[in-house]
Amino acid sequence: MVVYLSGSMIGLPVIKAGSWRREAELFLTSSFVKVYNPMRHVPLITSDAIASPYGVGLGLACTYNLKMSDVVLCRLNTLSPGTVFELGMAHAWGKPIVAFDVCQEAVEHPLLALGWDVSFNQLKDALNYIRKLGVK
């Protein structure tokens, strides 16, 4: 199983955009689940906010890896354009979407509220759910 990690990056400090992804990656890989983490393309030595998605190449790589994934883990604490795009693509491709930390704006949006299969308040609960999906 391959899990794609979706959530806001642009405008966030590297630590804030990457900390939950790193936690998810460590947990899932320890359970023999493969992970695609878009933050692996972002230099982690800077404390600056992420200003851009690092060009078209990253966008193409993320889209390809999203399509090749089996499940999408999405942090929806904000509605960034990139995250909403990834949700739409994942939904169109029939990928199961596990959301967590969902903001009220997403819950109340008539289209976005249909965009995930299951949601959790906490990352740990979402990770445990995904781990159970991978058990055959």
N, C-alpha and C positions, 0 to 999 in steps of 0.2 A: 504494500500500500504506500502511496505517495501523498503527502499532505502539503498543500500550498498555504503559506501564511500571508493573509491579506489584512491590510489595515493602513491607517494614515502614516505617511512618511514626510511628505513635503511640508516645510515650515517648522518641523519639530526638531529639537535637539537629537543628535544621533542616539544618545543614551535612552531618551524617552521613546523614540520610534523603535529601538532595537531590543530593549530589555525584555519585554514580554515574548518577543520572537525567540530570543536566546533561551529563555526558560522553556518555551514550548519545544524548541529544537532538542534541547538536552533530554527532556522528559520522553519525547516520542522516539528519538533515536535509541535511547536506552531500552525501549520496548520493541526494537527492531522495525520501527516504522521510518520510512524515508521521508525527508522534509525538503521542500524548496523554500528557502528564505531569501526574499529579494534584497534584504539588507546586506547580504554577503558581497554585494557590488559597491557598497558605500564604505569609503575609508573610515575606519573606526578611531583613527588617531585625532580627529577634530572634535572640538566641542561646539562647533557652529551648527546652526540649524541647517537642515537639508534644504537646499535652495531649488533644486530641480531633480527630475528623475534620471539625471545623468545621460540624457540623450535618447535618441530613437533606439539605439542598440539595446538599452536596458528594457525599454517598453516592449520590444519584440521578444526579448528573452523571457520576460515575465509572462507575456501572452502565451508563448509556446509552453512554458512550464506549467502555467495554469491549465492549459488544454491537456497536458500529459498527466496531470495529477488525478487522483481518485477522489479526494475530499478537499474541501476548502475550509480552513479555520480562519474566521474573520472577526477582528476586533472592530466593533461599530460604535466606539465612544464618540466619534465625530463622523460627519458625512463628507469626507474628502472626495473630490472628483475621481481620483484614481481608484479609490476603494469602491465607489459606486459603480464605476466601469467594470472592475473585476467581478463584482457581484453579478452584474448583468450578463457578462460573458459566461461565468460559471453556471448561472441559471439557464442560459440558452443552451449550454452544452450538457445540461442534465447532471451537473456535479452536485453531490450532497454538500450543503453549506451548513457548517456548525458555527453559529455566531455566539459571541460573548461580549459582556460590557456594552450592551446595546443602549444607545442614547434614546431619549424620549422622542426626538424628532424622527428617528427611523421607525420607531414603533407606531407612530401616528401617521406616517406617510402611506397613502393607499397602495402604492406599488412596492415600495421597499419592504413593507411588512410581509409581503408574500415571497420575499427573496431569500429566505433562509428556511432550512428544514427543522432546525431545533436551536434553541438559544439557552444560554446559561448566564448567570450573573458573574461567576468567577471563572478565570482561566483554568484552574485546576479541575473543575467539574467538566468543562469542555474537553480537556485533555483526557480525562478518564473515560469519557464517552467515546472519543475517537479510538483510544486504545482498545476498548471492547469491540469496536467495529472491525479492528484488525485481527482479532482472535477468530480463527477458523475452527 
